[in-house]
């Protein structure tokens, strides 16, 4: 699959990197495997709504904020 800035996985990856978290650290916090997180970040697997909500809570963002985050990343 093609990775692009509109993908939720790409957004989660950028937020994870900004917080200096490894995939393993974030995966533990989201209660998923590192392998699953990698697939989501790379666009090979869609994130479920509960996972997206958990990521929003973890990064202290609303769903709207998460979807708008990429407008500020070039």
TORPA-4810 file (N, C-alpha, C, O; in nm, 3 decimals):
<nodes>
NODE_1_0.085_-0.119_0.000_0.000_0.000_0.000_0.089_0.125_0.000_0.204_0.123_0.044_X
NODE_2_0.032_0.229_-0.049_0.104_0.354_-0.057_0.095_0.431_0.074_-0.013_0.447_0.130_X
NODE_3_0.209_0.478_0.122_0.210_0.560_0.242_0.193_0.706_0.201_0.259_0.754_0.110_X
NODE_4_0.103_0.775_0.269_0.091_0.918_0.245_0.046_0.988_0.372_0.003_0.924_0.468_X
NODE_5_0.055_1.119_0.370_0.029_1.197_0.490_-0.116_1.193_0.536_-0.146_1.235_0.647_X
NODE_6_-0.206_1.142_0.452_-0.346_1.135_0.494_-0.377_1.006_0.569_-0.484_0.993_0.628_X
NODE_7_-0.285_0.911_0.567_-0.307_0.784_0.636_-0.295_0.801_0.786_-0.203_0.865_0.835_X
NODE_8_-0.389_0.742_0.859_-0.387_0.750_1.005_-0.262_0.685_1.061_-0.207_0.731_1.161_X
NODE_9_-0.215_0.579_0.997_-0.093_0.513_1.043_0.027_0.604_1.034_0.112_0.605_1.123_X
NODE_10_0.034_0.681_0.927_0.144_0.778_0.910_0.138_0.882_1.022_0.241_0.921_1.077_X
NODE_11_0.018_0.926_1.054_0.002_1.025_1.162_0.047_0.967_1.295_0.118_1.033_1.371_X
NODE_12_0.006_0.845_1.323_0.045_0.781_1.449_0.196_0.766_1.456_0.256_0.789_1.561_X
NODE_13_0.258_0.729_1.345_0.404_0.715_1.342_0.471_0.848_1.373_0.564_0.852_1.454_X
NODE_14_0.426_0.956_1.311_0.487_1.087_1.335_0.469_1.131_1.480_0.562_1.186_1.539_X
NODE_15_0.352_1.107_1.537_0.329_1.142_1.677_0.418_1.058_1.768_0.475_1.108_1.865_X
NODE_16_0.431_0.930_1.736_0.519_0.842_1.815_0.662_0.892_1.811_0.729_0.898_1.914_X
NODE_17_0.709_0.928_1.693_0.845_0.977_1.678_0.867_1.109_1.752_0.973_1.131_1.811_X
NODE_18_0.767_1.196_1.749_0.776_1.324_1.821_0.790_1.302_1.971_0.856_1.379_2.041_X
NODE_19_0.727_1.195_2.021_0.732_1.163_2.165_0.852_1.074_2.198_0.868_1.031_2.312_X
NODE_20_0.936_1.046_2.098_1.053_0.961_2.115_1.019_0.824_2.173_1.089_0.773_2.260_X
NODE_21_0.911_0.768_2.124_0.869_0.634_2.165_0.910_0.533_2.058_0.902_0.562_1.939_X
NODE_22_0.953_0.416_2.101_0.978_0.308_2.006_0.843_0.247_1.968_0.743_0.270_2.035_X
NODE_23_0.843_0.170_1.861_0.721_0.099_1.825_0.679_0.006_1.938_0.561_-0.005_1.970_X
NODE_24_0.775_-0.060_1.999_0.745_-0.153_2.108_0.680_-0.079_2.225_0.582_-0.128_2.281_X
NODE_25_0.734_0.037_2.262_0.678_0.114_2.374_0.534_0.157_2.345_0.446_0.143_2.430_X
NODE_26_0.510_0.208_2.225_0.375_0.251_2.191_0.281_0.132_2.181_0.166_0.139_2.226_X
NODE_27_0.327_0.025_2.122_0.243_-0.095_2.110_0.197_-0.143_2.247_0.081_-0.179_2.264_X
NODE_28_0.286_-0.145_2.344_0.250_-0.187_2.480_0.142_-0.095_2.534_0.045_-0.142_2.594_X
NODE_29_0.158_0.035_2.515_0.061_0.132_2.566_-0.075_0.118_2.498_-0.178_0.148_2.557_X
NODE_30_-0.074_0.073_2.372_-0.198_0.056_2.297_-0.253_-0.086_2.308_-0.358_-0.117_2.252_X
NODE_31_-0.182_-0.172_2.380_-0.224_-0.312_2.400_-0.233_-0.389_2.269_-0.326_-0.468_2.248_X
NODE_32_-0.137_-0.366_2.180_-0.127_-0.442_2.056_0.018_-0.487_2.040_0.106_-0.443_2.114_X
NODE_33_0.042_-0.575_1.944_0.179_-0.620_1.919_0.257_-0.514_1.841_0.199_-0.430_1.771_X
NODE_34_0.388_-0.521_1.854_0.474_-0.430_1.779_0.456_-0.456_1.630_0.460_-0.364_1.549_X
NODE_35_0.437_-0.582_1.594_0.417_-0.619_1.454_0.291_-0.554_1.397_0.292_-0.502_1.285_X
NODE_36_0.184_-0.556_1.474_0.058_-0.493_1.429_0.076_-0.343_1.414_0.028_-0.284_1.317_X
NODE_37_0.144_-0.279_1.510_0.167_-0.135_1.501_0.250_-0.103_1.377_0.222_-0.006_1.307_X
NODE_38_0.352_-0.183_1.350_0.434_-0.162_1.232_0.349_-0.168_1.105_0.365_-0.084_1.016_X
NODE_39_0.261_-0.266_1.096_0.174_-0.278_0.978_0.081_-0.158_0.965_0.055_-0.112_0.854_X
NODE_40_0.031_-0.108_1.077_-0.056_0.011_1.074_0.023_0.133_1.027_-0.022_0.206_0.939_X
NODE_41_0.141_0.154_1.087_0.222_0.269_1.052_0.265_0.267_0.905_0.279_0.373_0.843_X
NODE_42_0.285_0.149_0.850_0.331_0.137_0.712_0.218_0.123_0.612_0.243_0.102_0.493_X
NODE_43_0.095_0.134_0.658_-0.019_0.134_0.568_-0.062_-0.003_0.519_-0.137_-0.013_0.422_X
NODE_44_-0.015_-0.109_0.584_-0.051_-0.245_0.542_-0.173_-0.298_0.618_-0.227_-0.403_0.583_X
NODE_45_-0.214_-0.225_0.721_-0.328_-0.266_0.802_-0.399_-0.140_0.851_-0.334_-0.045_0.894_X
NODE_46_-0.530_-0.139_0.844_-0.606_-0.025_0.892_-0.620_-0.031_1.043_-0.640_-0.138_1.101_X
NODE_47_-0.610_0.083_1.107_-0.630_0.091_1.252_-0.779_0.086_1.281_-0.859_0.149_1.211_X
NODE_48_-0.815_0.012_1.384_-0.956_0.006_1.425_-0.992_0.136_1.496_-0.905_0.208_1.545_X
NODE_49_-1.121_0.165_1.502_-1.166_0.285_1.572_-1.124_0.283_1.719_-1.076_0.386_1.769_X
NODE_50_-1.139_0.172_1.791_-1.093_0.172_1.931_-0.943_0.201_1.943_-0.900_0.267_2.038_X
NODE_51_-0.864_0.153_1.849_-0.720_0.181_1.851_-0.693_0.329_1.825_-0.608_0.390_1.890_X
NODE_52_-0.766_0.387_1.730_-0.750_0.529_1.699_-0.787_0.613_1.821_-0.718_0.710_1.854_X
NODE_53_-0.895_0.576_1.887_-0.937_0.649_2.008_-0.831_0.635_2.117_-0.800_0.732_2.187_X
NODE_54_-0.776_0.514_2.133_-0.671_0.493_2.233_-0.549_0.579_2.201_-0.487_0.636_2.292_X
NODE_55_-0.513_0.590_2.074_-0.400_0.673_2.034_-0.429_0.820_2.064_-0.342_0.893_2.111_X
NODE_56_-0.551_0.863_2.036_-0.590_1.002_2.067_-0.576_1.028_2.216_-0.522_1.132_2.257_X
NODE_57_-0.623_0.936_2.297_-0.612_0.953_2.442_-0.466_0.957_2.486_-0.428_1.039_2.569_X
NODE_58_-0.386_0.869_2.430_-0.245_0.862_2.466_-0.171_0.991_2.430_-0.089_1.040_2.506_X
NODE_59_-0.202_1.044_2.312_-0.135_1.166_2.265_-0.209_1.293_2.305_-0.171_1.403_2.266_X
NODE_60_-0.315_1.276_2.384_-0.395_1.388_2.433_-0.448_1.474_2.319_-0.438_1.597_2.320_X
NODE_61_-0.507_1.406_2.219_-0.566_1.473_2.104_-0.710_1.428_2.087_-0.746_1.316_2.123_X
NODE_62_-0.791_1.516_2.031_-0.926_1.475_1.991_-0.914_1.407_1.855_-0.810_1.417_1.789_X
NODE_63_-1.019_1.340_1.813_-1.018_1.280_1.678_-0.995_1.387_1.573_-0.923_1.365_1.476_X
NODE_64_-1.057_1.502_1.591_-1.040_1.613_1.497_-0.894_1.659_1.494_-0.837_1.683_1.388_X
NODE_65_-0.835_1.672_1.614_-0.694_1.713_1.621_-0.606_1.613_1.548_-0.515_1.652_1.474_X
NODE_66_-0.632_1.486_1.567_-0.549_1.383_1.503_-0.560_1.393_1.352_-0.461_1.374_1.282_X
NODE_67_-0.678_1.421_1.300_-0.693_1.431_1.155_-0.634_1.560_1.099_-0.603_1.568_0.981_X
NODE_68_-0.619_1.660_1.183_-0.564_1.788_1.136_-0.415_1.799_1.160_-0.350_1.889_1.107_X
NODE_69_-0.358_1.710_1.241_-0.217_1.714_1.274_-0.129_1.720_1.149_-0.029_1.791_1.148_X
NODE_70_-0.165_1.648_1.046_-0.080_1.639_0.929_-0.077_1.768_0.846_0.012_1.784_0.764_X
NODE_71_-0.170_1.856_0.866_-0.166_1.982_0.793_-0.045_2.064_0.832_-0.001_2.151_0.756_X
NODE_72_0.010_2.037_0.951_0.125_2.112_1.000_0.258_2.040_0.975_0.363_2.093_1.010_X
NODE_73_0.255_1.922_0.916_0.377_1.846_0.889_0.399_1.846_0.739_0.313_1.807_0.661_X
NODE_74_0.518_1.890_0.701_0.545_1.895_0.557_0.626_1.776_0.512_0.659_1.765_0.394_X
</nodes>
